[in-house]
Amino acid sequence: MKRMGLLAATLVAAAISAFPAEAAKVRIGYWSSGVSLGFGSFLEAGKFMEKQGLETEYVKFPDVNAPTKAMAAGAIDFAIGASAGSAFSVAADGLPMSIVLATQVADLDFVVLADSPISSLKELKGKKVGMSPAGSATAAITTAILVKNYGFEASDFQAVPGNDSRIAQFLVQKDIDAAALRTVTIALLPDVKLKTLGTFREEWKKITGKDAPAVLGVGLMRNEWLAANPDAAAKVVAAMRNAYEAGKADKAGVAKALVAAGNISEEDAKAYAALWDGIYTVSMDPAAVASLKAEFEVFKSVGVVKGTLPDSALVTGPYDASLKIK
């Protein structure tokens, strides 16, 4: 009888193991404009999350700060490119979410129309400058550059908020004097004659003394989901890493995903895709962590964020574990 019991138990165990474990579900949010659109559409079209065995729901938002707000409300579990500025703020406030990746770098230019009398950044004092809305990393970095490098007070220029397409329209209509525009946006404006006053990369290097560009977007994860799904969190990061590498090698695939998802022409999509290597990153190695900490201190020094960025808010576990996953 004992032998029969053991046999039955073995058969039951075998039957259970024959059924695959239920896939972990992750709700992924991203801003359906700007830099987030390219990575998000390619990530979704290539089913990189699903290839890691994850059940995925994508949620798109029309506003740059919306994914962070949605996570605070428990509506999503992971944001692929949350604004570094808003992520720093919620981390300093102790909200239950963690920065697990640096995902977008600040590849932007300060531009004016070609016929503008303005020829340098120091001439922006008293001028209207278009940029992403307050709370965005773009707005924070713009403020830091003008304050740190050119001695401005925050009140010395008028920030005009909007998404990139809107800001570009304001510039063409001469409703603003200058704009901080992403290089992907500038690439989509071949017929608009622009003059570059400076780049974020060059100006950020003046502030930090280092070659590393400022981080524009981060991978933000809800702490409750992370604690309940540590293995799945590593798979999410592995999928992000795989998508990044695939995008570097397959610009045509990136363009195709953009055409399908972004109501964008094939010509514009190809121009956007060509910039992939310079606008994205997927890392949480020691250098990335150090860069994020330094950026927080710069933002704090110009009053963009307050408080302290706790070490516990920068979580490297999912990234480290992802390095063992193909």
N, C-alpha and C positions, 0 to 999 in steps of 0.2 A: 504493500500500500504506500509506503514511504517513497518507493521508486516511482510509483504512478503519480504521486503528488509532486515530486520533483520534476517529472516529465511535463505535467500539466502547467506548472509554474514557468518552466522554460518556454513552452509553447505560447503562453500568454505574453511573456516578455518579448518573444520574437515577433508576435503579432503587433505589439505596441510599437516596437522599433521600426516596423515596416511602414508606419505612417509618419510622414515628415512633421517635424515640430512646426507649430503655427508661426508664421513669419511675423516678426516684430513690425508694428506699424509706426511710421513717422510722418508727421505733417510738416511739410517744408514750405516756407514762405520766401518770396522774393519780390522786389520792386520791379514792376513790369515796364521799366524805362531805364535810361542811363546805362551804366556799365553792367548792372545786374541782369539786364535783359539777355545779353549775349551768353553769359555763363548759364543762366537759368534755363534758357530755351534749349541749349545744347545738352545740358545735364538731363533735362526731361526727355528730349527726343531720343537720346542715346540709351535711355533706360539704365543708366549707370547704377542707380540705387537698387533697382529691381535685380540687376545682375549680382548684387550682393545678398540677394534673398530677402530684401526688405519690401514690405507692403507700403506703398508711398502715395500720399495725397499732396498735390501741389496747390498752393494757395498764392495767388498773385495780388499785389497791392498797387494802387495808383500813386502812393505817396512814399517818399524815401524813408520816413520815420515810422510808417505804419507797421512793418514787420516786428519792430521792437515793441510797439504798443500791443500788437496782437499776442505776442509771447507773454507779456505781462498779464494779459487777460486769459491765458491758457488756451488760446485758439490755435497755436502752432507749437511745434517742438524744436524746430531748427530753422534759423534764417541764414541763407547762404551768403548774404552780403549786407548785414545790418550796418547802418552808419556807425563808424568808429566813435563819433562824438556822442551819439545817444547811448551806445553800448557802454562807454566810459561812465556816463552819468548814472545809468541804472546800476552799474557795478558799484560805484561809489555810494549810491543810496542803499545798497544792500539788498536789491531785489533778487529773487531766486533764479538767476540765469548766469551762465558762464560763457566767457569768450574762449572758444576752443580752436580757432583758426584765424590767421590773417588771410584774407581772400582777394582783396582788391587794393591796388596801390594808386596813389594820387597822381595820375598822369594827366595833368591839366595845364592849360596855358592861360595867361592873362592876355586878352586880345582887345583891340579897338578896330574900328573900321580903318581901311587903308588911308583915307583922306582926313583922319582925325588929327588935330594939332597935338594931341597927347603922344609923347614919345618915351616916357619912362614911368615906372610905378610910383615914383615920388610925386608925380603930377596928379595922382588920383585923389589927393586931399581936396575935400569939398565936392567930390564927384559922385555920381550914381554908378554903383558897381553891381552888375547882375551876378547871381550865384545861387546855389541850391538853398533851400529854406533853412532858417535857424534850427539848430539841433543836428544838422548834417555835418559830416566831417569836412566837406568842401567849405562850408561857411566858417567852421572853426579854423581850418588851415589858412584860409584867406585872411582872416582876422589876425592870426598869429604872424603871418608874413608881413603884413602892413605895419603891425605894431612893433615887432621885433627888429625888422630890417630897415624900416623907414621912419620910425619914431611916431607913428600915428597914435592917436587915441581912438577908441572905438567909435566916438562921435564925429571923427574927422571925415568919415565917408558915409554915404547912404547905401545900405545893403538892399538890393531889390531882389526878392526871392522868386523862385520858379524852377520848373524842370528845364533841362538843357534846351529843348526845342523852343520853349517859351522865351527863355533868356536870349537865344539867338535871334528870335523875332523882334524882341525889344531893341536889340543892338542894331539890326538892319533898319528899323523904324526910327532910330536915333532917340528912343525914349530913355536910354541909358548911355553912359559915356564909355563904359568898358565892361568886360565880362570875364568871369573865370569859367572856361568851358573845357570839357573833357576832350581829349584828342580824338576820340571816336566821333564826337559831335562835329568837330572841325572838319574831319575827313568827309562828313556827309554834307558839307557846305562848299563844294568846289567852285561854285559861281559867286560866292561872297568874298570880296577882296578884304583880307584882314591883315593887321599888323600886330606882331607879337611883342609884348612888353617884357615878358619874362615867363619862365616855366615854374611850376610847383617844385619840380625836382631840383632845379638850381637854387631856388629860394629856400627850400627846406634844408639843403646842404649848408647854406649860410648860417642857419639857426643851430643845427645840430653838430656841424663839423664832420658829418659822416655821409657816405655815398648812398646809404639806404633811403629810399623814398618814403614819404609819409604813408601810413596805412589809411586807406579810404573806407574799406569795408571789412567786416569781420564775420566769421562763422559764430553765431550766437546760439546757445543751446539751453533749453529749459532744464533747470536742475532736477526737478522731480522726474522727468523723463530720462535724463542721464543716469540718475541713481537706479532707476528701475530697469534700464536697458544698457548696461555698460558694454556688452558685446556688440549690440546694434549700433551704439554710438561710434565704436571703432569702424564698423562697416560703413557708416555714413561718411566718415572722414576718408576711408579708403576709396569710396565712390567718388568723392570730390577730387582726390588726388588723381584717380584714373581719368576722370573727365578733363582735368587740366592738361594732363599729358596727351590725351587723345586730341584735344583741341589744338595743341601746338603742332601736332603732326597732320591734322586734317582740317585745314582752313576751309576747304570746300564744304565739308560737313557742317562746320559752324555757320557758314553763309546760308546753307540750305535750311538749317534750323531757324535762323533769323527770319528768312523769307516767310517760312510757314507760320511763325509765332508772332512776328513783330509788325506785320503790314508794312514791310520795307522792300524796296526794290532790290533786284539781284545785284546791281552795281553798287548800291550803298551797303548791302550786306557783305559783299566782298571787301569793301574798304574797311568796314568794321572788323571783320574777321582777321584781316591782316595785322591788326594791332593787338591780337590776343596775348602774345608773349609779353608785351610791355604793360598790360593793364591788370593782369590777373596773377595771383600767386596762391598756393595752398600749402601753408606751413605753420607750424607751431614749435619750431626748433628754438634753441636758446637765443639765437640772433633775433628771431621774430618776437619772442617774449621781451627781450631787451628793448627792441624798437617800440613796442606798444607801451611799455612803461615810460620811455623817454617822451613819447608823444603825449601821454597823459599829463606829464609835468609841464610840457610846453603849453598845452591847452589851459592848464590850471593857472599858469603864470600870466595869461592874458584874460583871465576871468571867464573862459568859456565853460569850464567845468569846476566843480568845487569838491572839497573833501579829499579822501585818500583812495587810491586804487588798491584794494587788498590783493595780496598774492593769490588768495583762494579764488579770485574771480578769473584768473588766467589758468585754465585747466589744460594740461598737456597730455593727460592720460589717453584720451581717444586718438590723438595724433601718434603718440608713441606706439600704441597697440596696432594702429593701422599699418605701420611699416612692416608688420609680419603678415599682412593680408595682400593677396594679389588682386 
